[in-house]
């Protein structure tokens, strides 16, 4: 699988999907500059690697669940509403999540105790848990697990 090397954020233009606000890579991507994409999400079919931090106004997701960076900061969640609505810790909020007239901001107002309980579920992959914690305002950023 090919690895795209990004040394300047100007290179991202070729990978931007203006309609979905996603910077999408078919394979692997390696950022050799700060990956600060305020209004965008980053998605890769392979791995996402950053020597520094990744800061996205959207989400960060690798379909191989392979993301490495010193720190990751996101504002939104990857995937579709149906995925999140079926997750056991979010069952109580299923109708709120599936109601497309609700924004994700509506879910953010659930309260600290419920947010803590949702994020504490042992079934989350670290990448999804970290992005949930950012969404709920429990933290501003998160670190990948140490190898």
FIKOLZA-1660 file (N, C-alpha, C; in steps of 0.1 Angstrom, whole numbers, plus 5000, padded with zeros to 4 digits):
% residues 147
   i   px   py   pz ch aa at
   1 5008 4988 5000  A  X  N
   1 5000 5000 5000  A  X CA
   1 5009 5012 5000  A  X  C
   2 5006 5022 4991  A  X  N
   2 5014 5034 4990  A  X CA
   2 5012 5043 5002  A  X  C
   3 5023 5050 5006  A  X  N
   3 5023 5059 5016  A  X CA
   3 5025 5073 5010  A  X  C
   4 5016 5082 5013  A  X  N
   4 5017 5096 5009  A  X CA
   4 5025 5104 5020  A  X  C
   5 5035 5111 5016  A  X  N
   5 5043 5119 5025  A  X CA
   5 5038 5133 5024  A  X  C
   6 5034 5139 5035  A  X  N
   6 5029 5153 5035  A  X CA
   6 5040 5161 5043  A  X  C
   7 5046 5171 5036  A  X  N
   7 5056 5179 5042  A  X CA
   7 5051 5193 5044  A  X  C
   8 5040 5196 5037  A  X  N
   8 5034 5210 5038  A  X CA
   8 5018 5208 5037  A  X  C
   9 5011 5216 5045  A  X  N
   9 4996 5215 5044  A  X CA
   9 4991 5219 5030  A  X  C
  10 4999 5226 5022  A  X  N
  10 4995 5229 5009  A  X CA
  10 4992 5217 5000  A  X  C
  11 4999 5206 5003  A  X  N
  11 4998 5194 4996  A  X CA
  11 4984 5187 4998  A  X  C
  12 4977 5191 5008  A  X  N
  12 4964 5185 5011  A  X CA
  12 4953 5188 5001  A  X  C
  13 4955 5199 4994  A  X  N
  13 4944 5203 4984  A  X CA
  13 4940 5191 4975  A  X  C
  14 4949 5183 4971  A  X  N
  14 4946 5172 4962  A  X CA
  14 4937 5161 4968  A  X  C
  15 4936 5161 4981  A  X  N
  15 4929 5150 4988  A  X CA
  15 4917 5155 4995  A  X  C
  16 4913 5168 4993  A  X  N
  16 4902 5174 5000  A  X CA
  16 4889 5171 4992  A  X  C
  17 4879 5166 5000  A  X  N
  17 4865 5164 4994  A  X CA
  17 4857 5176 5000  A  X  C
  18 4855 5186 4991  A  X  N
  18 4848 5198 4996  A  X CA
  18 4834 5196 5001  A  X  C
  19 4827 5186 4995  A  X  N
  19 4813 5184 4999  A  X CA
  19 4813 5178 5014  A  X  C
  20 4821 5169 5017  A  X  N
  20 4821 5162 5030  A  X CA
  20 4830 5168 5040  A  X  C
  21 4839 5177 5036  A  X  N
  21 4849 5183 5044  A  X CA
  21 4859 5173 5050  A  X  C
  22 4862 5163 5042  A  X  N
  22 4871 5152 5046  A  X CA
  22 4884 5152 5037  A  X  C
  23 4895 5151 5043  A  X  N
  23 4908 5150 5036  A  X CA
  23 4910 5135 5036  A  X  C
  24 4909 5128 5024  A  X  N
  24 4908 5114 5023  A  X CA
  24 4920 5108 5015  A  X  C
  25 4926 5098 5021  A  X  N
  25 4937 5091 5015  A  X CA
  25 4933 5077 5013  A  X  C
  26 4936 5071 5001  A  X  N
  26 4933 5057 4998  A  X CA
  26 4941 5048 5006  A  X  C
  27 4954 5051 5008  A  X  N
  27 4963 5042 5016  A  X CA
  27 4968 5049 5028  A  X  C
  28 4981 5048 5030  A  X  N
  28 4988 5054 5042  A  X CA
  28 4991 5068 5040  A  X  C
  29 4992 5076 5051  A  X  N
  29 4996 5090 5050  A  X CA
  29 5006 5092 5062  A  X  C
  30 5016 5099 5059  A  X  N
  30 5026 5103 5069  A  X CA
  30 5028 5118 5069  A  X  C
  31 5024 5125 5080  A  X  N
  31 5026 5139 5081  A  X CA
  31 5040 5142 5086  A  X  C
  32 5048 5150 5079  A  X  N
  32 5061 5154 5084  A  X CA
  32 5061 5169 5087  A  X  C
  33 5049 5174 5089  A  X  N
  33 5046 5187 5093  A  X CA
  33 5035 5186 5103  A  X  C
  34 5032 5197 5110  A  X  N
  34 5020 5197 5120  A  X CA
  34 5008 5195 5112  A  X  C
  35 5000 5185 5116  A  X  N
  35 4987 5182 5109  A  X CA
  35 4976 5190 5116  A  X  C
  36 4975 5203 5113  A  X  N
  36 4965 5212 5119  A  X CA
  36 4955 5215 5108  A  X  C
  37 4944 5208 5108  A  X  N
  37 4934 5210 5097  A  X CA
  37 4921 5214 5104  A  X  C
  38 4920 5227 5108  A  X  N
  38 4909 5232 5117  A  X CA
  38 4895 5228 5113  A  X  C
  39 4892 5229 5100  A  X  N
  39 4878 5227 5096  A  X CA
  39 4876 5214 5089  A  X  C
  40 4885 5205 5090  A  X  N
  40 4884 5193 5082  A  X CA
  40 4886 5180 5090  A  X  C
  41 4881 5169 5085  A  X  N
  41 4884 5156 5090  A  X CA
  41 4895 5149 5082  A  X  C
  42 4902 5140 5088  A  X  N
  42 4913 5132 5081  A  X CA
  42 4909 5117 5082  A  X  C
  43 4909 5111 5070  A  X  N
  43 4905 5097 5069  A  X CA
  43 4915 5090 5060  A  X  C
  44 4919 5078 5063  A  X  N
  44 4928 5070 5055  A  X CA
  44 4924 5056 5054  A  X  C
  45 4925 5050 5043  A  X  N
  45 4923 5035 5041  A  X CA
  45 4933 5027 5048  A  X  C
  46 4945 5033 5050  A  X  N
  46 4956 5026 5057  A  X CA
  46 4959 5034 5070  A  X  C
  47 4972 5036 5073  A  X  N
  47 4975 5042 5085  A  X CA
  47 4977 5057 5084  A  X  C
  48 4976 5064 5095  A  X  N
  48 4979 5078 5096  A  X CA
  48 4990 5080 5106  A  X  C
  49 5000 5086 5102  A  X  N
  49 5012 5088 5111  A  X CA
  49 5016 5103 5111  A  X  C
  50 5018 5108 5123  A  X  N
  50 5023 5122 5124  A  X CA
  50 5033 5122 5135  A  X  C
  51 5045 5128 5131  A  X  N
  51 5055 5129 5141  A  X CA
  51 5052 5139 5152  A  X  C
  52 5043 5148 5149  A  X  N
  52 5038 5158 5159  A  X CA
  52 5024 5155 5163  A  X  C
  53 5016 5165 5164  A  X  N
  53 5002 5164 5167  A  X CA
  53 4993 5164 5155  A  X  C
  54 4981 5159 5157  A  X  N
  54 4970 5160 5147  A  X CA
  54 4959 5168 5153  A  X  C
  55 4955 5179 5147  A  X  N
  55 4944 5187 5152  A  X CA
  55 4934 5189 5141  A  X  C
  56 4922 5183 5143  A  X  N
  56 4912 5183 5132  A  X CA
  56 4899 5189 5138  A  X  C
  57 4893 5198 5130  A  X  N
  57 4880 5203 5133  A  X CA
  57 4869 5193 5132  A  X  C
  58 4872 5182 5125  A  X  N
  58 4863 5171 5123  A  X CA
  58 4868 5159 5131  A  X  C
  59 4869 5148 5125  A  X  N
  59 4874 5136 5131  A  X CA
  59 4887 5131 5125  A  X  C
  60 4893 5121 5131  A  X  N
  60 4905 5114 5125  A  X CA
  60 4902 5099 5125  A  X  C
  61 4903 5093 5114  A  X  N
  61 4900 5079 5113  A  X CA
  61 4908 5071 5103  A  X  C
  62 4913 5060 5107  A  X  N
  62 4920 5050 5098  A  X CA
  62 4912 5038 5098  A  X  C
  63 4909 5033 5086  A  X  N
  63 4901 5020 5085  A  X CA
  63 4909 5008 5090  A  X  C
  64 4921 5010 5092  A  X  N
  64 4929 4999 5099  A  X CA
  64 4931 5002 5114  A  X  C
  65 4925 5013 5119  A  X  N
  65 4926 5017 5133  A  X CA
  65 4941 5019 5136  A  X  C
  66 4948 5024 5127  A  X  N
  66 4962 5026 5128  A  X CA
  66 4965 5041 5128  A  X  C
  67 4966 5048 5139  A  X  N
  67 4969 5062 5140  A  X CA
  67 4980 5064 5150  A  X  C
  68 4990 5071 5146  A  X  N
  68 5001 5074 5156  A  X CA
  68 5004 5089 5155  A  X  C
  69 5005 5096 5166  A  X  N
  69 5008 5110 5168  A  X CA
  69 5011 5112 5182  A  X  C
  70 5018 5123 5185  A  X  N
  70 5021 5126 5199  A  X CA
  70 5008 5129 5206  A  X  C
  71 4999 5137 5200  A  X  N
  71 4986 5141 5206  A  X CA
  71 4976 5143 5194  A  X  C
  72 4963 5139 5197  A  X  N
  72 4953 5140 5187  A  X CA
  72 4942 5149 5193  A  X  C
  73 4936 5158 5186  A  X  N
  73 4925 5167 5190  A  X CA
  73 4915 5167 5179  A  X  C
  74 4902 5164 5183  A  X  N
  74 4891 5164 5173  A  X CA
  74 4879 5171 5179  A  X  C
  75 4869 5173 5170  A  X  N
  75 4857 5180 5174  A  X CA
  75 4845 5171 5171  A  X  C
  76 4846 5162 5161  A  X  N
  76 4834 5154 5157  A  X CA
  76 4838 5139 5157  A  X  C
  77 4828 5131 5154  A  X  N
  77 4830 5116 5154  A  X CA
  77 4830 5111 5140  A  X  C
  78 4838 5100 5138  A  X  N
  78 4837 5093 5125  A  X CA
  78 4825 5085 5125  A  X  C
  79 4822 5079 5113  A  X  N
  79 4811 5070 5111  A  X CA
  79 4797 5077 5110  A  X  C
  80 4787 5070 5109  A  X  N
  80 4774 5074 5106  A  X CA
  80 4766 5073 5119  A  X  C
  81 4754 5079 5120  A  X  N
  81 4746 5079 5132  A  X CA
  81 4742 5065 5136  A  X  C
  82 4739 5056 5126  A  X  N
  82 4734 5043 5130  A  X CA
  82 4745 5035 5137  A  X  C
  83 4757 5037 5134  A  X  N
  83 4768 5031 5141  A  X CA
  83 4768 5034 5156  A  X  C
  84 4768 5047 5159  A  X  N
  84 4768 5052 5173  A  X CA
  84 4755 5048 5180  A  X  C
  85 4744 5048 5173  A  X  N
  85 4731 5045 5180  A  X CA
  85 4731 5031 5184  A  X  C
  86 4739 5022 5178  A  X  N
  86 4739 5008 5182  A  X CA
  86 4749 5004 5192  A  X  C
  87 4757 5014 5196  A  X  N
  87 4767 5011 5206  A  X CA
  87 4761 5010 5220  A  X  C
  88 4764 4999 5227  A  X  N
  88 4757 4997 5240  A  X CA
  88 4756 5009 5250  A  X  C
  89 4767 5016 5252  A  X  N
  89 4767 5027 5261  A  X CA
  89 4758 5039 5257  A  X  C
  90 4755 5039 5244  A  X  N
  90 4747 5050 5238  A  X CA
  90 4732 5046 5236  A  X  C
  91 4728 5034 5240  A  X  N
  91 4715 5029 5238  A  X CA
  91 4704 5038 5243  A  X  C
  92 4706 5044 5254  A  X  N
  92 4697 5054 5261  A  X CA
  92 4695 5066 5252  A  X  C
  93 4704 5069 5243  A  X  N
  93 4703 5081 5234  A  X CA
  93 4700 5077 5220  A  X  C
  94 4697 5065 5217  A  X  N
  94 4695 5060 5204  A  X CA
  94 4686 5069 5196  A  X  C
  95 4674 5073 5201  A  X  N
  95 4664 5081 5194  A  X CA
  95 4670 5095 5191  A  X  C
  96 4677 5101 5200  A  X  N
  96 4683 5114 5199  A  X CA
  96 4693 5113 5188  A  X  C
  97 4702 5103 5188  A  X  N
  97 4712 5101 5177  A  X CA
  97 4706 5099 5163  A  X  C
  98 4696 5091 5162  A  X  N
  98 4690 5088 5149  A  X CA
  98 4681 5099 5144  A  X  C
  99 4677 5108 5152  A  X  N
  99 4669 5119 5148  A  X CA
  99 4677 5130 5140  A  X  C
 100 4676 5130 5127  A  X  N
 100 4685 5139 5119  A  X CA
 100 4683 5154 5121  A  X  C
 101 4672 5157 5128  A  X  N
 101 4669 5171 5131  A  X CA
 101 4678 5176 5143  A  X  C
 102 4684 5166 5150  A  X  N
 102 4693 5169 5161  A  X CA
 102 4707 5170 5155  A  X  C
 103 4715 5179 5161  A  X  N
 103 4729 5180 5158  A  X CA
 103 4737 5172 5168  A  X  C
 104 4749 5169 5165  A  X  N
 104 4758 5162 5175  A  X CA
 104 4759 5171 5188  A  X  C
 105 4757 5184 5186  A  X  N
 105 4758 5193 5197  A  X CA
 105 4747 5190 5208  A  X  C
 106 4736 5185 5203  A  X  N
 106 4725 5181 5212  A  X CA
 106 4729 5170 5221  A  X  C
 107 4737 5160 5216  A  X  N
 107 4742 5149 5224  A  X CA
 107 4753 5154 5234  A  X  C
 108 4760 5164 5230  A  X  N
 108 4770 5170 5239  A  X CA
 108 4765 5175 5252  A  X  C
 109 4752 5178 5252  A  X  N
 109 4746 5184 5264  A  X CA
 109 4741 5173 5274  A  X  C
 110 4745 5161 5273  A  X  N
 110 4740 5150 5282  A  X CA
 110 4744 5151 5296  A  X  C
 111 4754 5158 5299  A  X  N
 111 4759 5159 5313  A  X CA
 111 4771 5151 5316  A  X  C
 112 4779 5156 5325  A  X  N
 112 4792 5150 5328  A  X CA
 112 4791 5135 5332  A  X  C
 113 4781 5132 5341  A  X  N
 113 4781 5118 5346  A  X CA
 113 4778 5108 5335  A  X  C
 114 4768 5111 5326  A  X  N
 114 4765 5102 5315  A  X CA
 114 4777 5102 5306  A  X  C
 115 4783 5113 5303  A  X  N
 115 4795 5113 5294  A  X CA
 115 4806 5104 5299  A  X  C
 116 4808 5106 5312  A  X  N
 116 4819 5097 5319  A  X CA
 116 4815 5083 5317  A  X  C
 117 4803 5079 5320  A  X  N
 117 4798 5065 5319  A  X CA
 117 4800 5060 5305  A  X  C
 118 4796 5068 5295  A  X  N
 118 4797 5063 5281  A  X CA
 118 4811 5061 5277  A  X  C
 119 4820 5070 5281  A  X  N
 119 4834 5069 5277  A  X CA
 119 4842 5058 5285  A  X  C
 120 4836 5054 5296  A  X  N
 120 4843 5044 5305  A  X CA
 120 4841 5030 5299  A  X  C
 121 4832 5028 5290  A  X  N
 121 4829 5015 5285  A  X CA
 121 4842 5008 5280  A  X  C
 122 4844 4996 5283  A  X  N
 122 4856 4989 5280  A  X CA
 122 4856 4985 5265  A  X  C
 123 4845 4985 5258  A  X  N
 123 4844 4981 5244  A  X CA
 123 4849 4991 5234  A  X  C
 124 4852 5003 5238  A  X  N
 124 4857 5013 5228  A  X CA
 124 4871 5010 5224  A  X  C
 125 4874 5012 5212  A  X  N
 125 4888 5013 5207  A  X CA
 125 4893 5026 5212  A  X  C
 126 4906 5027 5215  A  X  N
 126 4911 5040 5221  A  X CA
 126 4909 5052 5212  A  X  C
 127 4909 5049 5199  A  X  N
 127 4907 5060 5189  A  X CA
 127 4893 5066 5190  A  X  C
 128 4883 5057 5192  A  X  N
 128 4869 5061 5193  A  X CA
 128 4866 5067 5206  A  X  C
 129 4872 5061 5217  A  X  N
 129 4870 5067 5231  A  X CA
 129 4876 5081 5231  A  X  C
 130 4888 5083 5226  A  X  N
 130 4894 5096 5226  A  X CA
 130 4886 5107 5219  A  X  C
 131 4880 5103 5208  A  X  N
 131 4872 5113 5201  A  X CA
 131 4858 5115 5208  A  X  C
 132 4853 5105 5214  A  X  N
 132 4841 5107 5222  A  X CA
 132 4844 5117 5234  A  X  C
 133 4855 5115 5241  A  X  N
 133 4859 5124 5252  A  X CA
 133 4861 5138 5247  A  X  C
 134 4866 5140 5235  A  X  N
 134 4868 5154 5230  A  X CA
 134 4854 5159 5226  A  X  C
 135 4845 5151 5220  A  X  N
 135 4832 5156 5217  A  X CA
 135 4824 5160 5229  A  X  C
 136 4825 5153 5240  A  X  N
 136 4818 5156 5252  A  X CA
 136 4825 5167 5261  A  X  C
 137 4836 5171 5256  A  X  N
 137 4843 5182 5264  A  X CA
 137 4850 5176 5276  A  X  C
 138 4852 5163 5277  A  X  N
 138 4859 5158 5289  A  X CA
 138 4874 5160 5288  A  X  C
 139 4879 5162 5276  A  X  N
 139 4893 5166 5274  A  X CA
 139 4894 5173 5260  A  X  C
 140 4905 5180 5258  A  X  N
 140 4907 5188 5246  A  X CA
 140 4915 5179 5236  A  X  C
 141 4923 5170 5241  A  X  N
 141 4931 5161 5232  A  X CA
 141 4933 5148 5239  A  X  C
 142 4939 5138 5232  A  X  N
 142 4942 5125 5237  A  X CA
 142 4955 5120 5231  A  X  C
 143 4961 5111 5237  A  X  N
 143 4973 5105 5232  A  X CA
 143 4971 5090 5228  A  X  C
 144 4977 5085 5218  A  X  N
 144 4976 5071 5214  A  X CA
 144 4983 5063 5226  A  X  C
 145 4979 5051 5227  A  X  N
 145 4985 5043 5238  A  X CA
 145 5000 5041 5234  A  X  C
 146 5008 5040 5245  A  X  N
 146 5022 5037 5243  A  X CA
 146 5024 5023 5239  A  X  C
 147 5034 5021 5229  A  X  N
 147 5036 5007 5225  A  X CA
 147 5045 5000 5234  A  X  C
% end
